[in-house]
Amino acid sequence: MEPATSPPNASGRYLNYPEPCQGPKVPYNGKKLANPVLKGRILVIAAFFMEWLRFIREAAWKNAGFGSIRKIRAHIEDFEPRYEPTVIPLPEPAAQSDQPNPNGTASARADRLHQAKFYSVSDYHAMYLSGEITPTDVALALLPLIRCEEDVAGKHSTAWMDTKVDMVLKAAEASTLRYKNNQPIGILDGVPTGIKDDYDFDGYATSIGSVNDYATGVPGHDSITNWSVRKLEESGAVILGKLTMHEFGLDTTGNNPHHGTPLNPFNQKYYPGGSSSGPGVAVGSGLIPVALGSDGGGSIRIPSSFCSVFGLKPSHSRVSCYPGANHAPTCAVQGPLAADMLSLKAIYKVLSEPHSSTQFPPLSLQPKPVISKVLGIHQKWFARAEPGVQTLVRSLVQRLCTDHDYKVIDIDIPFLEEGQVAHALTVLTDAATLVPETGNLTAANKILLSLGRTTPATDYLLAQKLRGLLMRHLAYLWKTYPGMLIITPTTACAGWPILGGQSELKYGLNDGNRTMESMAYVWLANFCGLPAITVPAGYVIPEGTKNAGEVADQYTIGKVPVGLMATGEWCSEEALLEFGVDAEAAGESIRCRPPIWEDVISLAKREANLKRIDAGETP
């Protein structure tokens, strides 16, 4: 495919848009690191020495490859550093920004696509409108399954940090009354949902997966409720409670020795992915059609991939944290997970309306992204993934090309290995400044934070210079191929097996090699501030069985989900959502329910019938 001409003054539509500049042509080697795997009591002992002996920290820092950025100093030293990657769309007149998309039939198709296997927000909305069930019936059906108290722990309680029953029922009853009066707020009214434990919400602690409570008051505000949570409440959604996460979001398994580790819905011998482990499990097991997560290094997309659901990582700063602060402001964002694309589009529409304190204009005034159906693949980077993962993702890409008129081009991105190191270095150093006291943290996080405290200021600055180079090269790619989406697997590895048994779940795990494999592709969107979406691509045979790692069929027991990820230009969420609808249609036949999937609507119908019997009516 020949390079296209970029739209006139494309970068002039955005504030802080990087100046396009092609980066150097350097080979991608895909060399894997050799970090020790620490688990059980050995992990606890290692954490003690890491915290107290500087020479051990420095040796581990070098072994992790954090010094590798120094080797490319000559290429990056003249680039301006980017300390945070926010690109802001400039407002356009409504008549210009609301032009119809000539290529976009996906939105209409999303409304028609029948999802017989999974319940969408539209299914709940339709059932409520019919009067067959009510939001209160759904809440009453779900509460016994998710209650977290020791004496009444539910079947799925490990995915939930806390549930305030009185708040849940109050919201459900208010929604039920609105439907009874034919006054629902919209499609999300009465829909059950949950929020990750790093969202502030009045009435709940905010532990961020730890044993501490960080839900302190915000000066000048009576409420600490996060803006996204407030928008969910305003939409009428019923927030069932707080969902489990990896402590401080600092790894990708979801392992949490403090509060318990939710297991993968498809294979209980695998992790669900993290750090948004609770949201991934709650959506993947059918409990809720949508959830709120956060993503500083794949923490929405990795559990979405591992649990075979859809996840959107928005552009940096796109979703507001108001009135609180983004405590990981250089890489992290908040965003949604969903059981299907219609649900993902519906919840993102609610979350993306900006708070007045941000520089983002209202959605109606934001420039529309280019939608070109061009998919860019860095072939050597793609080939880093395990063979079964590659097969599934390439098969889905082929169906997109055959059935939905997409085209594939080869692209090149420099310093991908060093870029992943720079992202990890940045995230850990940022975290170390936020969590100076580590006495009651998990042993795994004591090790990671000690690495963050070891980073010299000069290396941190070099990492931000590399970020500047990468962002300018990406701007060059989009100038050359407007509307292109970068296609990769979501993770290079197929899931993450729990190999250390109960000891690993009790004490934690530090496996830097597997962490880097799980983050091999996701880091780019975080480090450079780009939006990205993950969609289910199929399943592979689990480890420990015959033909492990190969593509699974419908009869495979314990199959392991795999995801495809598309990464777009800054502020191109709408294009990614359109792509997601096409990918959902292309992969519809390969999705299946996990063994622990809950038929919530059937459970709610049972509640409704019991209520009618109690009232002396015929069910």
C-alpha positions in Angstrom: 0.0 0.0 0.0 1.4 3.4 -1.0 1.7 6.0 1.8 -1.2 8.4 1.9 -1.2 12.1 2.3 -2.1 13.3 5.7 -5.2 15.6 6.2 -4.3 19.3 6.0 -2.8 20.6 9.2 -3.6 17.3 11.1 -1.5 18.1 14.1 -3.0 21.6 14.2 -6.3 20.0 15.5 -4.6 19.1 18.7 -2.7 20.7 21.6 0.7 19.1 22.4 0.6 17.0 19.3 4.2 15.7 18.7 6.0 17.1 15.7 6.3 14.2 13.1 9.8 12.9 12.8 10.9 9.5 11.5 13.1 7.8 14.1 16.3 5.9 13.3 16.1 2.5 11.6 17.4 0.0 14.2 16.9 -3.7 14.3 14.5 -5.4 16.7 16.1 -8.3 18.4 13.4 -9.3 20.9 15.9 -10.5 23.4 14.3 -11.9 26.6 15.7 -11.2 30.1 16.8 -13.7 32.6 15.5 -12.5 36.0 15.1 -15.0 38.9 11.6 -16.2 39.7 10.8 -15.6 43.4 7.8 -17.0 45.2 6.8 -18.3 48.6 9.0 -17.8 51.6 12.0 -17.2 49.3 10.3 -14.1 48.0 9.8 -12.7 51.5 13.5 -13.2 52.3 14.6 -11.6 49.0 12.3 -8.6 49.7 14.0 -8.1 53.1 17.5 -8.0 51.5 16.4 -5.9 48.6 15.0 -3.2 50.9 18.0 -3.1 53.3 21.1 -3.7 51.1 21.7 -1.2 48.4 24.3 -3.2 46.5 21.7 -6.0 46.0 19.2 -3.4 44.7 21.7 -2.0 42.3 22.6 -5.5 41.0 19.0 -6.4 40.5 18.3 -3.0 38.8 21.1 -3.7 36.3 20.0 -7.4 35.8 16.5 -6.2 34.9 18.0 -4.2 32.0 17.2 -0.8 33.3 20.6 0.5 32.3 20.1 -0.4 28.7 18.7 3.0 27.8 22.2 4.4 28.3 23.4 2.4 25.3 21.2 4.5 22.9 22.1 7.9 24.4 23.5 9.1 21.1 20.1 8.6 19.4 18.0 10.3 22.1 20.0 12.9 23.8 18.9 15.7 21.5 15.2 15.0 21.8 13.0 17.0 24.1 11.8 14.9 27.0 8.0 14.2 27.4 7.3 13.8 31.1 3.6 13.0 30.4 2.0 12.2 27.0 -1.3 14.1 27.0 -2.5 15.3 23.6 -5.6 17.4 23.7 -8.1 17.8 20.8 -9.0 21.4 20.0 -12.7 22.2 19.8 -14.3 22.4 16.4 -17.6 23.8 15.4 -20.3 21.2 15.8 -21.2 21.2 12.1 -17.5 20.2 11.3 -16.9 17.7 14.0 -20.1 15.8 13.5 -19.6 14.9 9.8 -20.8 11.3 9.0 -18.1 8.7 8.6 -18.1 7.4 5.0 -16.5 4.1 6.1 -18.4 3.7 9.3 -21.2 1.1 9.2 -19.9 -0.6 12.3 -22.0 1.5 14.7 -25.2 0.5 13.1 -24.1 -3.1 13.0 -23.3 -3.1 16.7 -27.0 -2.4 17.4 -28.0 -5.3 15.3 -25.4 -7.9 16.3 -27.2 -10.5 18.4 -25.0 -11.7 21.3 -26.8 -14.9 22.3 -23.8 -16.0 24.4 -23.4 -12.9 26.6 -25.7 -10.4 28.1 -25.3 -6.8 26.9 -26.4 -3.6 28.6 -29.2 -3.5 26.0 -30.4 -7.0 27.2 -30.9 -5.7 30.7 -32.5 -2.5 29.4 -35.0 -4.5 27.3 -35.9 -6.8 30.1 -36.5 -3.9 32.4 -38.7 -2.1 29.9 -40.7 -5.3 29.4 -41.3 -5.5 33.2 -40.3 -9.2 33.2 -37.5 -8.4 35.7 -36.4 -5.2 37.6 -33.1 -3.8 38.7 -34.0 -4.8 42.2 -34.5 -8.5 41.1 -31.0 -8.4 39.5 -29.4 -6.9 42.6 -31.0 -9.4 44.9 -29.9 -12.2 42.6 -26.3 -11.0 42.5 -25.7 -10.0 46.2 -25.5 -13.6 47.5 -22.9 -14.4 44.9 -20.6 -11.5 45.6 -20.9 -10.7 49.3 -17.5 -10.4 50.8 -18.1 -10.7 54.6 -16.4 -13.8 56.2 -19.7 -15.2 57.5 -21.5 -14.8 54.2 -18.8 -15.0 51.5 -20.4 -15.6 48.1 -19.3 -17.9 45.3 -17.6 -15.0 43.5 -16.6 -13.0 46.5 -12.8 -13.0 45.7 -13.4 -10.7 42.8 -15.0 -8.1 45.1 -13.3 -6.0 47.8 -16.5 -4.6 49.4 -20.2 -4.4 48.8 -22.5 -2.0 50.7 -25.8 -3.7 50.5 -27.9 -0.8 51.6 -26.3 1.5 48.9 -26.8 -1.2 46.2 -30.5 -1.8 47.1 -31.2 1.9 47.3 -29.8 2.5 43.8 -31.6 -0.6 42.4 -35.0 0.4 43.9 -34.6 4.0 42.6 -34.0 2.5 39.1 -36.9 0.1 39.5 -39.2 3.0 40.2 -38.0 4.9 37.2 -38.8 2.0 34.9 -42.2 1.5 36.6 -43.0 5.2 35.8 -41.6 4.8 32.2 -38.9 7.3 33.0 -35.6 5.4 32.6 -32.5 7.6 32.3 -31.0 5.7 29.4 -29.6 2.3 28.4 -27.4 2.0 31.5 -30.2 2.6 33.9 -30.4 -0.3 36.3 -27.5 -2.2 34.7 -25.3 -3.9 37.4 -21.6 -2.8 37.4 -18.6 -2.5 39.7 -15.5 -0.3 40.1 -11.9 -1.2 40.7 -10.6 -0.5 44.1 -8.5 2.5 43.0 -11.6 4.6 42.3 -12.8 6.9 45.2 -16.4 6.4 46.1 -18.3 7.9 49.0 -19.0 5.3 51.6 -16.2 3.0 50.6 -12.5 2.6 51.6 -10.0 3.0 48.8 -7.2 0.5 49.6 -5.8 0.2 46.0 -5.4 -3.5 46.7 -3.5 -3.0 50.0 -4.4 -3.2 53.7 -4.4 0.7 53.9 -7.2 3.1 53.3 -6.4 6.1 51.1 -9.9 7.5 50.9 -9.1 10.8 52.4 -11.2 14.0 51.9 -10.4 16.4 49.1 -10.0 20.0 50.2 -12.9 22.2 49.1 -15.1 19.2 48.2 -17.8 17.5 50.3 -17.6 14.3 48.2 -14.6 12.2 47.1 -16.5 10.3 44.5 -14.5 10.0 41.3 -15.9 11.8 38.2 -16.4 8.5 36.3 -18.2 6.9 39.2 -20.4 10.0 39.4 -21.2 9.8 35.7 -22.1 6.1 36.2 -24.4 7.0 39.1 -26.0 9.8 36.9 -26.7 7.2 34.2 -28.7 5.1 36.6 -26.2 2.2 36.7 -26.3 0.1 39.9 -22.8 0.0 41.4 -22.5 -3.3 43.3 -19.3 -2.4 45.0 -15.5 -2.3 44.7 -13.6 -4.9 42.7 -10.3 -6.6 43.6 -7.0 -5.5 42.1 -3.3 -6.3 42.3 -1.8 -4.3 45.1 -1.1 -0.8 43.8 -1.5 -2.1 40.3 2.2 -3.0 40.1 2.1 -6.4 38.3 -0.1 -8.2 35.8 -1.2 -11.4 37.5 -3.9 -10.2 39.9 -2.1 -12.1 42.7 -3.2 -10.5 46.0 -2.1 -12.2 49.3 -4.0 -9.5 51.4 -7.5 -10.0 50.0 -7.4 -13.2 48.0 -6.7 -13.8 44.3 -9.7 -14.3 42.0 -9.0 -17.1 39.6 -9.4 -17.2 35.8 -13.0 -17.9 34.8 -11.8 -20.3 32.0 -9.1 -22.1 34.0 -8.9 -22.0 37.8 -5.2 -22.9 37.5 -4.5 -19.6 35.8 -4.4 -16.0 36.9 -7.1 -13.6 35.7 -4.5 -10.9 34.7 -4.0 -7.6 36.4 -4.0 -5.2 37.8 -7.8 -5.0 37.1 -8.3 -8.6 38.1 -11.7 -8.1 39.8 -13.2 -6.3 36.8 -11.9 -8.9 34.4 -13.3 -11.8 36.4 -16.6 -10.1 37.2 -17.3 -9.3 33.5 -15.8 -12.5 32.2 -17.9 -14.7 34.5 -21.1 -12.9 33.4 -21.8 -11.2 36.8 -21.9 -7.7 35.2 -21.7 -6.5 31.6 -19.5 -3.5 32.3 -16.9 -2.5 34.9 -14.4 0.3 35.5 -10.7 -0.4 35.6 -7.5 1.5 35.3 -4.4 1.0 33.1 -0.8 2.1 33.7 0.8 -0.8 31.9 -1.9 -2.9 30.4 -4.0 -3.2 33.5 -7.3 -3.0 31.6 -6.2 -4.8 28.5 -4.3 -7.8 30.1 -7.2 -9.0 32.3 -9.6 -8.4 29.4 -7.5 -10.6 27.2 -7.0 -13.3 29.9 -10.7 -13.3 30.7 -11.9 -13.1 27.0 -13.7 -9.8 27.2 -13.3 -6.3 25.6 -11.3 -3.5 27.2 -10.5 0.1 26.2 -7.5 2.0 27.4 -8.4 5.7 26.5 -5.9 8.4 25.5 -3.9 9.8 28.4 -5.9 12.1 30.6 -9.0 11.5 28.5 -11.1 10.3 31.4 -11.1 12.6 34.4 -10.0 11.6 38.0 -11.7 14.7 39.5 -11.8 15.6 42.3 -8.9 13.3 43.2 -5.6 13.2 41.5 -4.2 10.7 39.0 -1.5 9.2 41.3 0.3 7.7 38.4 0.1 10.7 36.1 2.9 9.9 33.6 1.4 6.6 32.3 -1.9 5.6 33.9 -5.6 6.2 32.8 -9.0 5.0 33.8 -11.3 3.1 31.4 -13.9 0.4 30.9 -14.1 -3.4 30.4 -17.2 -5.0 28.9 -18.7 -8.2 27.8 -19.5 -7.0 24.3 -18.9 -4.0 22.0 -22.3 -2.4 22.4 -21.8 -2.3 26.2 -18.2 -0.9 25.8 -19.5 1.9 23.5 -22.3 2.7 25.9 -20.2 3.0 29.0 -17.4 4.9 27.2 -19.9 7.4 26.0 -20.8 8.1 29.6 -17.2 8.2 31.0 -15.7 10.3 28.2 -17.8 13.4 28.8 -15.1 15.6 30.3 -15.2 17.4 33.6 -15.0 21.2 33.3 -11.7 21.2 35.1 -10.0 19.4 32.2 -8.8 20.9 28.9 -10.7 18.4 26.8 -13.7 19.9 25.0 -17.1 18.3 25.1 -17.5 15.2 22.8 -19.7 17.1 20.4 -16.9 19.5 19.7 -14.0 17.1 19.4 -12.5 16.4 15.9 -13.6 13.1 14.5 -10.7 10.7 13.9 -9.8 9.4 10.5 -11.1 5.8 9.9 -9.2 4.2 7.1 -9.3 0.4 7.7 -5.5 0.3 7.5 -3.8 -2.1 9.9 -0.1 -1.6 10.6 2.0 -4.6 11.8 5.6 -4.6 12.9 6.4 -8.1 11.9 9.4 -8.8 14.0 7.8 -7.3 17.1 4.6 -9.3 16.4 6.7 -12.5 16.2 7.8 -12.1 19.8 4.5 -13.7 20.8 4.1 -17.5 21.4 3.2 -19.4 18.2 -0.4 -20.2 19.3 -1.0 -16.5 20.1 0.4 -15.4 16.8 -1.8 -18.0 14.9 -5.0 -16.8 16.6 -4.3 -13.1 16.1 -3.3 -13.5 12.5 -6.4 -15.6 11.8 -8.6 -12.8 13.2 -6.7 -10.2 11.1 -7.3 -12.3 8.0 -11.0 -12.5 8.7 -11.1 -8.7 9.1 -9.4 -8.3 5.8 -11.6 -10.9 4.0 -15.0 -10.0 5.5 -14.6 -6.3 6.5 -12.2 -4.8 3.9 -9.2 -4.1 6.1 -5.7 -3.9 4.6 -2.4 -4.7 6.3 0.8 -2.8 5.9 4.2 -3.3 7.4 5.5 -0.6 9.7 8.6 -0.1 11.8 9.0 1.4 15.3 12.5 2.0 16.7 13.8 1.1 20.1 10.9 -1.1 21.2 13.0 -3.1 23.6 14.5 0.0 25.2 11.0 1.6 25.2 9.5 -1.2 27.3 12.4 -0.8 29.7 11.9 3.0 29.8 8.2 2.5 30.6 8.9 0.0 33.4 11.6 2.3 34.8 9.2 5.3 34.7 6.3 3.5 36.4 8.4 2.0 39.2 10.2 5.3 39.9 6.8 7.2 40.0 5.4 4.5 42.3 8.4 4.7 44.6 7.8 8.5 45.1 4.1 7.8 46.0 4.7 4.9 48.5 7.7 5.7 50.7 6.4 3.5 53.5 6.4 -0.2 52.6 6.2 -2.0 55.9 2.8 -3.6 55.4 3.0 -4.2 51.6 3.4 -7.5 49.8 6.9 -8.8 49.4 6.7 -8.7 45.6 5.9 -4.9 45.8 8.7 -4.3 48.3 11.0 -5.6 45.6 9.5 -3.5 42.8 9.5 -0.3 44.8 13.1 -0.9 45.9 14.0 -1.0 42.2 12.1 2.2 41.7 14.1 3.9 44.4 17.3 2.8 42.8 16.8 4.6 39.5 19.3 7.5 39.0 17.8 10.9 37.9 19.9 10.8 34.7 18.3 7.4 33.6 14.8 8.7 34.4 15.5 11.7 32.2 16.8 9.5 29.4 13.6 7.5 29.5 11.6 10.6 29.0 13.8 11.6 26.1 13.1 8.2 24.5 9.4 8.8 25.1 9.7 12.0 23.1 11.4 10.2 20.2 8.8 7.5 20.2 5.9 9.9 20.1 7.4 11.9 17.3 8.0 8.7 15.3 4.4 7.6 15.9 3.2 11.0 14.7 5.3 10.4 11.5 3.6 7.1 11.0 0.1 8.6 11.3 1.1 11.5 9.0 2.2 8.8 6.4 -0.8 6.5 7.0 -3.8 8.5 8.4 -6.2 6.5 10.5 -3.9 3.4 10.7 -4.3 1.1 13.7 -1.2 -0.7 15.0 -2.1 -4.4 15.4 -0.4 -6.8 17.9 -1.4 -9.6 20.2 -2.5 -8.1 23.5 0.1 -10.2 25.3 3.1 -12.2 24.0 2.2 -15.0 26.4 -1.0 -17.1 26.5 -2.2 -16.4 30.0 -0.3 -16.9 33.2 -0.4 -20.3 35.0 -0.3 -20.5 38.8 2.7 -22.8 39.2 3.5 -22.4 42.9 0.1 -23.5 44.2 -1.2 -22.2 47.5 2.2 -21.0 48.7 2.4 -18.7 45.7 -1.1 -17.3 46.4 -0.3 -16.8 50.1 3.0 -15.1 49.8 3.0 -13.6 46.3 5.1 -13.9 43.1 7.9 -12.0 41.4 8.5 -13.2 37.9 10.0 -10.3 35.9 10.4 -12.4 32.8 6.7 -13.3 32.5 5.7 -9.8 33.5 7.7 -8.4 30.6 6.1 -11.0 28.2 2.6 -10.0 29.3 3.5 -6.3 28.8 5.5 -6.8 25.6 2.9 -4.8 23.5 0.7 -2.9 26.0 3.4 -0.6 27.3 3.5 1.5 24.1 0.0 3.0 24.6 0.7 3.9 28.2 4.1 5.4 27.6 3.1 7.4 24.6 -0.5 8.3 25.7 -2.3 6.4 23.0 -5.7 4.8 23.1 -5.9 1.0 22.6 -8.6 -1.7 22.5 -8.3 -5.4 23.1 -10.8 -7.9 21.7 -11.1 -11.7 22.1 -9.1 -13.7 19.5 -9.6 -17.3 20.5 -8.1 -19.8 22.9 -5.1 -22.1 23.3 -4.5 -25.4 25.0 -3.4 -24.9 28.6 0.1 -25.8 30.0 0.5 -29.2 31.4 -1.7 -30.9 28.8 -1.0 -32.5 25.4 -0.2 -30.0 22.6 -0.1 -27.1 25.1 0.1 -23.7 23.5 -1.6 -24.8 20.3 -5.0 -23.5 19.2 -7.8 -25.0 21.3 -11.1 -26.2 19.9 -14.6 -26.0 21.5 -14.1 -29.2 23.4 -10.8 -28.3 25.0 -11.0 -28.3 28.8 -9.3 -25.3 30.6 -8.7 -23.4 27.4 -6.7 -20.2 27.8 -8.1 -17.0 26.2 -6.0 -14.8 23.8 -6.6 -11.2 22.8 -5.9 -9.0 19.8 -5.0 -5.4 20.4 -5.4 -2.4 18.2 -3.6 0.9 19.2 -4.7 4.1 17.6 -3.6 7.7 17.2 -4.1 10.1 20.1 -7.9 10.8 20.7 -9.0 8.1 18.2 -11.2 6.2 20.6 -14.2 6.4 18.2 -12.1 4.7 15.4 -11.0 2.0 17.8 -14.6 1.3 18.9 -15.7 1.0 15.3 -12.8 -1.4 14.7 -13.9 -3.3 17.8 -17.4 -3.9 16.4 -15.9 -5.3 13.2 -13.5 -7.5 15.2 -16.4 -8.7 17.4 -18.3 -9.7 14.3 -15.3 -11.4 12.8 -14.6 -13.4 15.9 -18.2 -14.0 17.1 -18.1 -17.7 16.3 -15.0 -18.4 18.3 -16.2 -17.0 21.7 -17.6 -19.2 24.4 -18.8 -18.9 27.9 -16.4 -20.0 30.7 -17.4 -22.9 32.9 -18.2 -20.6 35.9 -20.4 -18.2 33.8 -23.5 -17.0 35.7 -26.8 -16.5 33.9 -27.8 -13.4 35.9 -31.0 -12.7 34.0 -32.3 -16.2 34.6 -31.4 -15.8 38.3 -33.2 -12.5 38.3 -36.3 -14.1 36.7 -36.3 -16.6 39.6 -36.2 -13.7 42.1 -39.1 -12.0 40.2 -41.2 -15.2 40.3 -40.6 -15.7 44.0 -41.7 -12.1 44.6 -44.9 -12.7 42.6 -45.6 -15.9 44.5 -45.2 -14.1 47.8 -47.6 -11.5 46.5 -50.2 -14.2 45.6 -49.8 -13.7 41.9 -49.2 -16.3 39.2 -45.5 -16.3 38.2 
